[in-house]
Amino acid sequence: MEADSDFGLKETGERVNIQQIEACDDAFYYEVYASTRAEEISAWGWPELQSQHFLHMQFQFQQRSYEMQYPNLARYIVMVDEERAGRLYLAREEQRWVLVDLSLLPAYRGLGVGTQLLKNIQDEAALAGREVELQVRRENPARRLYERTGFTYTGEDELSYRMCWRSSLERG
């Protein structure tokens, strides 16, 4: 697998890079997705089999939804020291880029991996003259990461906050 040459996302440091996701990586996408919902699901007290069935159903719905909303969605695996650490979904639309999903496995959270990836996306978006938009669930601690890296609040609904990043060239 190689980094998507159309996007040009470069290595983000000695240890972090991305690789284009292939169809055979569905099991890994699911593993990352399930890790982001584990705490929430465990609080419900469901039996393991019921939890897994629910997560698989939700994961499949999420993937179909992303495909319908973002036909040009680029999917990447986040790599740290040659280990799979997470997933990055980015839609490069004509007027803007949408960070659809950036999720890391628990062992890689809080280590600066997300910060490096976001800064790299911002550098590439600035060169392309695009802003970057995203939505983050209200209870997701990643919201603080987005704020630290320059994303600003643009709106909300009952589940999520909408945020946007614009390069200093666009703002000024």
GUGUPA-230148 format. One record per residue: residue in one letter; x, y, z of N, C-alpha, C in turn. Coordinates in pm, whole numbers, plus 32768, in hexadecimal, padded with zeros to 4 digits. Layout:
<nodes>
AXYZXYZXYZ ...
</nodes>
This chain:
<nodes>
M80547F8980008000800080008058807C8000 E802780E37FC2807281607FBA801981D47FE5 A805B8243800B800F82BD80257FCD82E97FA2 D7F5A83247FAB7F1083537F367F5B83C77EF7 S7F9083B37E7F7FE2841B7E417F9184967E1B D7F0D84887E057EBB84FE7DE77EB4855B7E5E F7EB485247ED37EA885767F4C7F2F85AE7F75 G7F98855D7F6B801D858C7F8D803585998021 L7FE9855680738000855D81038087851F8120 K80E2856E8151816C85408165817B84FF81EE E81ED84BF820382088488828681FF84F782ED T81C884D5836181B2853A83C7821C85368433 G828184E7842282EB84DE84848335845B846E E8392843E84C583DE83C384B88386834884C3 R831B8352851182CE82DD8533824482D584F4 V820F834084BC8183834484928179835B83FC N8127830A83B981068323832E807F82E58310 I805182F682967FD182BD826F7FE4826581F5 Q7F87820681E57F8581AF81717EF781AA813C Q7EEA81A280BA7E668197807C7E23811780AE I7DA6812280D57D5D80AE81057D278060808E E7D317FDC80987CFD7F85802F7C827F3C8064 A7C337F07800B7BB77EC280317BD07E528095 C7C417E10808D7C5D7DA080E67C777DCE8176 D7C767E4E818E7C907E8382137C117E998264 D7BA07E6382387B227E7582807B2A7E4A8312 A7B6D7DDE832E7B787DAE83B87BC17E14840F F7C267E5583D87C6D7EBB84257C167F368439 Y7BCD7F6383CE7B747FD583E17B157FB98454 Y7ADE7F3F84537A7D7F1C84BC7ABF7F1D8546 E7B377EE7854F7B7E7EE785D07B8D7F758607 V7BB37FD285B17BC3805D85DC7B3B80968604 Y7AD7808185B17A5080B385CF7A20807D8657 A7A2B7FFA866C79FC7FBE86E97A477FF78761 S7AC78015874F7B15804D87C07AE480D787E8 T7AAB812187887A7881A787A879F281A287EE R79AF813087E8792A81238825792B80C888A0 A799E808B88C179A68025892A7971805689B1 E799B80CC89DC797180FF8A5E78DA81168A61 E78A7815289F87818816E89ED77C780EC89F2 I77EF808A89A277A5800C899977AC7FBE8A1B S78207FBD8A5B782E7F718AD977D47FA98B46 A77B8802B8B42776180698BA676D180388B9A W76AC80038B2876247FD48B14760A7F4C8B55 G76757F048B7676667E838BB976337E128B61 W763F7E218AE076117DBA8A8476707D428A86 P763C7CCA8A6776957C568A5476F37C7089DE E77677C3189E077CE7C46897A77997C2F88ED L77517BC488D8771E7BA5885376C07C138821 Q76697C438876760E7CAF8850765B7D2F8830 S76BF7D4E888277127DC4886A77587DBB87E3 Q77937D4787C677DA7D368747777C7D4186D0 H77067D0686DC76A37D0F866F767D7DA18656 F76627DEA86C1763D7E7686B676AE7EC78676 L772A7EB286A5779C7EFC866E77B07EDF85DA H77A47E6185B277B27E3F852477477E8584D0 M76CD7E85850276617EC684BA767B7F5D84AD Q76A47F9C851A76C1802C85197738804B84BD F779C7FF884C27812800B846C77EB800583D9 Q779C7FA383B377717F968328771E801082FD F76C7803D8354767880B5833776D4812E8325 Q7736813D837D779381AE837377DD81AB82EE Q780F813782C8785C812E824B7805815181D2 R778A811F81CD7730813F815E770E81D4815C S76F8820B81D276D9829981DD774C82EF81A8 Y77C682CE81D0783B8317819F7846830F8107 E7832829780D0783C8284803F77D482D77FF5 M775B82E0802C76F1832D7FEB770B83C47FF6 Q773883F28069774E8481807E77CB84B6803A Y78318461803078B4848D7FFE78E6842C7F93 P78B9843C7F1778DF83DE7EAE797683DC7E92 N79BE84467EB37A4F844B7E9A7A9E84377F1B L7A6883EA7F767AA883D57FF87B2A83867FE9 A7B9683BD80207C17837680257C24833880B0 R7C4982B980B37C54826F81317CE682488147 Y7D14826481BE7D9F824681E07DA681F88263 I7E0F81AB82707E32816E82EF7EA381C28329 V7E9681E683A77EFE823083EE7F6181C88423 M7FDE81DC840480488181842E80A581C78491 V80CA818284FB812C81B2855B81928142856D D820F8160854F827980FB8558825280788513 E821D8083849A81F58010844981807FC08484 E813F7FF684EA80C97FB68524804D800584FD R7FE17FBE84E47F62800084C67F2D80428545 A7F1680C4853E7EEF811085B47E65814F85AA G7E2E815C85327DAD819D85257D8481AD8494 R7D1C81FD84827CEA821683FC7CD182AB83E8 L7CDD82D6836C7CC7836083467C75835E82C6 Y7C0083A082C97BAB83AC82537BA184418233 L7BC4846481B87BC584EF818F7B8384FE8106 A7B22855980FD7AE08576807D7B1485FB804A R7B5185F77FD67B8586717F987B1D86A07F33 E7AC986FA7F5E7A60872F7F087A9487AD7EC3 E7A4C87D97E5F7A79884A7E0E7A8C88C97E61 Q7A3088E77EBA7A3689647F077A7889547F91 R7A7D88DB7FC37AAF88C6804C7ADC8835805B W7B25881C80C57B46879380EA7AF787738167 V7ACB86F681717A8186CB81E67AD0865A8229 L7AF6867282A67B33860982F67ABF85B5832A V7AA6854782E87A3184F483057A4984A18382 D7AC2846D83917ADE841A84057B748413841D L7B9B842B84967C23841284C47C1583C98548 S7C34834985487C2482F685C07CA382A685D6 L7CCE82A286547D46825786787D2181EA86DC L7D6A817C86D57D5B8113873A7D85814C87C2 P7D4D811A882F7D69815288B47DFD816088D6 A7E50810388AD7EDF810888CE7F27817E888E Y7EEB81BC88297F2C822987E17EEE82B187FD R7E8B82B588527E4A833588727E9E838088D8 G7EA1840488CB7EE98457892A7F80845B8917 L7FB0842888A780418423888E806F848A8827 G801484DC87F68038853F8791802385118702 V7FF5849786EE7FE0846386677F7384B48620 G7F0284CA86627E96851786277EC085A68607 T7F0B85E186617F3C866A864B7F91867185CE Q7FEE861285C08044861085497FF3860184CA L7F9285A784CB7F40859284547EEF860F8432 L7EB2864D84977E6386C6847E7EBA87368445 K7F2F874A847D7F8787B3844B7FAF879883BA N7FC3871B839B7FE786F883127F72871182B2 I7EFB86EB82DA7E84870782897E75879D8275 Q7E8887E982DE7E7D887B82D57EE588B58275 D7F608884827B7FC788B3821E7F9E8898818D E7F6E881E81737F4587FA80EC7ECB884B80BF A7E6B885E811A7DF388AC80F97E17893D80DA A7E74897581267E9E89FF810D7EDD8A0B8082 L7F3189AB805D7F6E89AD7FD87F0589A27F6A A7E9A89577F867E2F89457F237DC889B67F28 G7DD68A117F8A7D778A7E7F987CEF8A517FCA R7CEC89EB801E7C6F89B580507C6689C180E8 E7BEC89D081197BD489C781A87BB6893481C8 V7BBF891282477BA4888982737B31888F82D7 E7ACA884182BD7A56883A83157A4F87B08355 L7A0D87AA83C779F6872A840A797F87368467 Q795086C2849278EC86BB84FD792586628568 V790C868485E5793C8635865578C9862586B8 R78B685AB86E6784B85938748786785E587C5 R77FC861488007807866E8875785F863588E4 E785285B388FF789B8577896F79288549894A N7950855A88CE79D2852988A17A42858588D2 P7AA2854E891E7B1185A1894F7B6A85D788DF A7B6085A288677BB085D487F77B8D866587D5 R7B1B869588027AF6872087E87B63877F8819 R7B9F8760888C7C0B87B588C07C8387B48861 L7CA0874388267D0C873987C47CEF8793874D Y7C75878F871B7C5287E286A97C5E887786CB E7C32889C87417C3E8928876B7CD089528776 R7D2588FC87AF7DB5891B87BD7DF9892C8737 T7DC688E786D07E0688EE864D7DC1895485F1 G7D7089AC862B7D3D8A1E85DF7CB28A1085A4 F7C6C89A285BD7BE38996858E7B8A89EB85E6 T7B288A2D85A77ACA8A8285F27A3D8A4C85E2 Y79EE8A67864679628A3D864C79128A8885E2 T78C08A408594786B8A82852F77D88A61853F G77B58A048596772989DF85A9771F895A85F1 E76A3892E8604768D88B1864C7603887A862C D75F387FA864D757087BB864F7567877086D4 E7503871C86E374F086DB8765755F867A8789 L75AD864B8727761785E9874276A4861E8731 S76B7868086D9773E86A586B17752873B86A9 Y77D4875F86AE780087E78691783D87E68605 R7824885085B978668864853978DA88C4854F M794B88A6851079C288F885217A04890D8499 C7A518978848F7A93899984117B1F89D1842D W7B7C89B183D67C0289EB83DB7C1A8A338357 R7C4E8AAC83617C768AF982EC7D088B248301 S7D558B2182977DE08B4A82A47DE58BDF82C1 S7E528C0C82F97E618C9B83187E5B8CEE8299 L7E7F8CB682277E758CFE81A97DE28D178183 E7D8D8CB5819E7CFE8CC681827CBE8D2881E2 R7CEB8D2682607CAF8D7C82C77CD88E0E82B6 G7D508E2382867D848EA982807D628EEE8204 
</nodes>
